[in-house]
């Protein structure tokens, strides 16, 4: 798999989950071309009614490392 190739099909994602994906990428300095799937986002967020999701950045980084180490990414 090359960076920029989709890892999952087009999916509708709630605004808070989409925001969590971007926040994690900025805070952890992850590649802009990388996106977590909805099921992956579920691993590092805790949804709360009428509030922003809580984000576990350490879990997100561990998940990112697991994903890139178990895939055939060519480079970042």
N, C-alpha and C positions, 0 to 999 in steps of 0.2 A: 504494500500500500504506500502511496506517495502522499506527501503533505498536500492538502487541498482536495484530495479525493474523498468523497463522502464515505463515512463509516456506517451511516444509518440512513434510512429513507427520510424524505421531507416529513416533518412532524409538526403539528400545532403544539406550542408550548405556552404556558401561562406567562404573563409579563414578569412576575416575580422570579420564576425559574430562569427565564431568559436573562434577566438582570443578574441573577446569581452566577450564571455562566460567565458573563462579562466581568463581573466583579472579581471572581476567582482568577480569571486570566490576567487581569491588570495587577492585582495584588501579588500574585505569584510569578509574574512576568512569564506567563506561558505563551506559546506562539498564537498570534491572532488567527491563524488559519485553523487552529484546533478548536473543536467544540465538543462538549460533553453531550451524550445522548440523554433524553429524559430519564431513563432508568439509572444512568450514572449520576445525574444531578440529585436524584432521590437519595443517594448514598451520603451526600455531604450537606444536605439542607434539612432544616426542620421547619415545616410550614406552620404558620400561626394565622388564625382568622383575622382579617382586617389589618394585618401588620406585615412588615417585611419579613421574609424568611430569615431564619438564623442560619449562618453559614459556618461550617467547620472547615477552616482552611487547611488544617493539617490532614484531615481525611481526604480533601480534594487533591492535595499534592500527592499523597500516597496512592490515590486512585489513578492520577495522571501517570505517575511512574510505573504503576502496574500495567496500564494500557500501552504505553510506549515500549515497555520492555517485553510485552507479550505479542506485539504486532510487528509487522515487517515495514516499519517506517523507514524511508530512505534517508531522511535528514531533517533537521530543524534549523 
